[in-house]
Amino acid sequence: MTNSYELLKALHSLDLPIQERDAWWWPNSGTYEVVIGAVLTQNTKWQKVEEALENLRTLEALTIEGLAKLDEELLREAIKPAGFYNTKAKRLKLLNQAIRDKFGDFTNFQVEVSKRWLLEKKGVGEETADSILNYACYREAMVVDSYTAALLKAFGYEFEDYRSLQAWIIEGIKDYDIKVRELFPNIPKAQIYALFHGMIVEYCKQHKKGKKVDISLIEKF
C-alpha cells in the first residue's frame, strides 16, 4: 500500500458496516449530540458513551439549552458510565457555555465555528475538534485516531503527530480525487472523510488484537 486511496479502496471492498445507524457513520450526525459525544468518548469505549448519552437524552440535555439547565451534579451522575465524569462534566459545561455565548444556537455554531476556536477550549484536542467539525457540522475535516495510527503502522508507516498522520490520509484522497468519487458518487467530500474514518474504526474493531492490526484482508486487494 503506497497511499491512502489504496487503503480506502480496499476497505470499501470489504463492505464494512459503516452506515447501519447513520449516513455519516457517527450516530445522530449533524446534531448537538455529536458535540457532547465527542467529549465523552475521550479515553473510553463507545458503548459506555452511548449509555451516558441515553441518560442525557432522558434528562432532555442533548441540546445547548438543555445542557445549560442541567445541574452539574446531575450531569456528573448521568455521564458516569463514560468515565472521568468529574473532569468531563466540567469541560462539557464550559464548552457548552462558550458555544452558547459565542454562537447563540447550534445552527449558527455549525456554520461559524472554526477549528482554531475549538482548540482554544479546555479538553478539546485535535481529534475531538475534527470529530465535531466533521460529524456535527458536516465540514471537510478528516478525523484520525489511534486506530488509524495502528492500522498504518501495520503497513510500515509511522507518524510524528496527529497532523502528519492526517496529512498523509488527506493527500491520497486529493491526489486520486476522480477515483475516490467513483467509489462514492454523489456525496460531499466531507461525508467521504466521515465514512473513511468509520471504515478504519470498524475494521480495527474487528481485526485489532492488542496493539497489532491484522491487515491480511486488506492486502488481498
PyMOL commands that set and color helices and strands:
alter all, ss='L'
color gray80, all
select helices_A, chain A and resi 4-13+32-40+46-58+64-69+72-78+80-82+85-103+106-112+115-119+126-136+146-154+162-175+177-183+189-207+216-219
alter helices_A, ss='H'
color red, helices_A
select strands_A, chain A and resi 208-209+212-213
alter strands_A, ss='S'
color yellow, strands_A
deselect
rebuild
show_as cartoon
